[in-house]
Amino acid sequence: MTFNGTRIAGAIALALCSGLISCDRPAAEPGTVVVDIENSPTNLDIRIGSDAQAEHIGALIFDSVVRKDEHYNLQPWIAERWEWPNPQTLVLHIRDGARFHDGKPLEAADVAWSIDSMHNGSIVTSKAGNFASVDHAESPDAQTCIVHLKHPDTSLLFNLSDGLSAVVERGTGKGMGDHPVGSGPFQFVSQVEDKEVVLRRNPAYWAGAPRIESLRFAVVPDGITRALEVEKGSADVASNALTADTVYALRKMPGLITEDLPGSVVNYITFNAADPLLQDARVRQAFSYSIDRPAMIHALWRDHAHLAETLLPQQHWAAAQLGELSAYTHNIAKAKALLDAAGYKPDAHGIRLRLTLKSSTDETMRLVAAVVQQQVREAGIELSLRQNEFGTFYADITKGAFQIYILRWLGANEDPDIFRYAYATESMPPKGSNRGHYSNAQVDALLAQATAEPDEGQRRAIDLQVQQILSADEPSVVLWSLDNVVVHSRRLHGVRPTSSGTFDWLRTATLD
């Protein structure tokens, strides 16, 4: 296979030049912003949904206890302030005046219910592990929520931030994602699976009503189709939903604006460490040495991505820096030597190992998978590709029905607790996202120590040890962190991409 970096841009140009789409821009939907997305959210209840669409769209419907700023510091939101009277007690002071979309006041009892529902079985969620430290929450009055912990947990407040959890009405159970009722800037109107999600503004929003009347998130699985819809005006926005070549082509279109910002979203590959062929760390290391990440960044992303060695954003206080971790540079000779040492000799066709890589049908993931397939073949690894629509793909990896998969982390990787969530033995599904069933007793002990460490400097030292062990064991290949790129129509103003790639700017954007 030969990868052609101009293939997609050429396809768009051909479509435009040959009249496959009309030069007349269709009338925009008055008062409505149309956002093209790759797939339907798995569940609009943020307590349950952990994919990009669920967390980004859900964060417009729900409020969180606290919110992250652009540097990942926590700011007041539904909780106006908080304090830790002791390491196992968190007191949240809930703001007065917030209301749910059905008119009911949001009170401390709702916050307490929301927190307890994440760990007491009221719902089934992979995020339950984030709240395993919670014993119970109580609300002695309408504006005070007290969270009692079984043991110290310095990451609890971060796990109560936007995109990771939500405040729901007390008594709300597992079916709420079908018709969510939150207290956020937009209200849920309707959802049609694999077609669209429709929201309208909340005129009574306590933080100020949005200027945009309604939002329609249109599900468009094909990347070129998304690009054409944005170009011709049937969609207003594509946020991190286009290939770099497509963005390059659309930059020349007079009716469009491109905004970009370095992001925290990380692309990664995970191995099933329970699979007999992948239990040996040398096989996983060989796979990593077979991949030429700089070449992929240049060809696939037109250099709008940056090499990453850890799941944390590079600017994060706890992130390992250059030289502190094992560097898996492209080295086919080393990959072959590792496979030899692991007992995998080449056959008559040069094949040492046959594996399967799963991905969604998202265009960028398919391209990355295809290039990885080509690159690892040079080391003697024959890689079969299996690609399904996101719901099927996500169900498979959650069940452990894979050898290798490719996906991206967003939101959850902005706190060091990501290492517990993704790699602790106790975080295997359904209690967390250790989907690769990786288990290391030393990592588990360090993660338990880090969770109870309030001093930032001491915690970084512990988290650095975790990152160094993970780098040596290589349960995942951390590929790169992506720039956030938003392409939008000129009738939309105030688009300011966030490092997390969220839709937060829709709270304040305006529409001609």
Secondary structure as GFF3:
##gff-version 3
##sequence-region A 1 512
A	DSSP	alpha_helix	7	17	.	.	.	ID=ss1
A	DSSP	beta_strand	32	37	.	.	.	ID=ss2
A	DSSP	alpha_helix	52	61	.	.	.	ID=ss3
A	DSSP	beta_strand	66	68	.	.	.	ID=ss4
A	DSSP	beta_strand	74	76	.	.	.	ID=ss5
A	DSSP	beta_strand	79	86	.	.	.	ID=ss6
A	DSSP	beta_strand	89	94	.	.	.	ID=ss7
A	DSSP	alpha_helix	108	117	.	.	.	ID=ss8
A	DSSP	three_ten_helix	126	131	.	.	.	ID=ss9
A	DSSP	beta_strand	134	141	.	.	.	ID=ss10
A	DSSP	beta_strand	144	149	.	.	.	ID=ss11
A	DSSP	alpha_helix	156	159	.	.	.	ID=ss12
A	DSSP	three_ten_helix	174	178	.	.	.	ID=ss13
A	DSSP	beta_strand	186	192	.	.	.	ID=ss14
A	DSSP	beta_strand	196	201	.	.	.	ID=ss15
A	DSSP	beta_strand	214	219	.	.	.	ID=ss16
A	DSSP	alpha_helix	223	232	.	.	.	ID=ss17
A	DSSP	beta_strand	237	239	.	.	.	ID=ss18
A	DSSP	alpha_helix	244	250	.	.	.	ID=ss19
A	DSSP	beta_strand	256	271	.	.	.	ID=ss20
A	DSSP	alpha_helix	281	290	.	.	.	ID=ss21
A	DSSP	alpha_helix	293	301	.	.	.	ID=ss22
A	DSSP	beta_strand	305	307	.	.	.	ID=ss23
A	DSSP	alpha_helix	332	341	.	.	.	ID=ss24
A	DSSP	beta_strand	353	360	.	.	.	ID=ss25
A	DSSP	alpha_helix	363	377	.	.	.	ID=ss26
A	DSSP	beta_strand	381	388	.	.	.	ID=ss27
A	DSSP	alpha_helix	390	399	.	.	.	ID=ss28
A	DSSP	beta_strand	404	409	.	.	.	ID=ss29
A	DSSP	three_ten_helix	412	414	.	.	.	ID=ss30
A	DSSP	alpha_helix	418	423	.	.	.	ID=ss31
A	DSSP	three_ten_helix	425	427	.	.	.	ID=ss32
A	DSSP	alpha_helix	441	451	.	.	.	ID=ss33
A	DSSP	alpha_helix	456	473	.	.	.	ID=ss34
A	DSSP	beta_strand	476	489	.	.	.	ID=ss35
A	DSSP	beta_strand	492	493	.	.	.	ID=ss36
A	DSSP	three_ten_helix	504	507	.	.	.	ID=ss37
A	DSSP	beta_strand	510	511	.	.	.	ID=ss38
###
